Amino acid sequence: MRLSPWLLLLALPFAVLAQNTATGLFQAMDTNGDGRISEAEYVAYMSQGFYRRDLNHDGVLEPDELPGGHGKPVTLKAWQDNLRREFNKLDRNHDGYLSPQELMQPPR
């Protein structure tokens, strides 16, 4: 199936937005600007979600701080251990860093 040129022109801004979003995310995580994301950078960036949810700042997400207001409490250590497992799944070439392509790939 061939797409019409008009459809391609309409889709182009969305493709540019997606690329800019992906690039922006990568740059936000790459705090030292070396063009790759270390495990420490990934964990630090992704831990921001924990800190935003931990309303009483006790290092534990209680059920009322979790999405939907229920579930088992989650410690910062458990949260970050999970992030490290995710990082290792994304690091497909096992070099200890994420490239832009690795970061944006679907998890396996």
C-alpha positions, 0 to 999 in steps of 0.5 A: 500500500502506497501512502499519498503525499498529502498523508505523508505531509500531514504525518510529518509534524507528528514524526518530528514531534516524536523525534524531538520528544525522544531526543529531549528525553535522552538529553534529559537523562544524559546529565554528563552529555557524553552521548550515552546513558549510564545505569546511574543516570537512568536510575536517577532520572527515573527515580524522580517519579518515586520522589514526586509520589512520596508525598510525606518524603519517608522513602516508602510509597504507601498505598495512598501514594500509589496509582489507584490508591491501593497496593503494597508499599514500595521502598525507594530501594525496591523501586531502584532495584526494579529500574536497574533490572529495566536498564539491563533489559534495555542495554541489549549490547551489554556495554553498561550504557544506553544509546538513543536506540536502546532507550527508545526500543520496546522492552523485551 
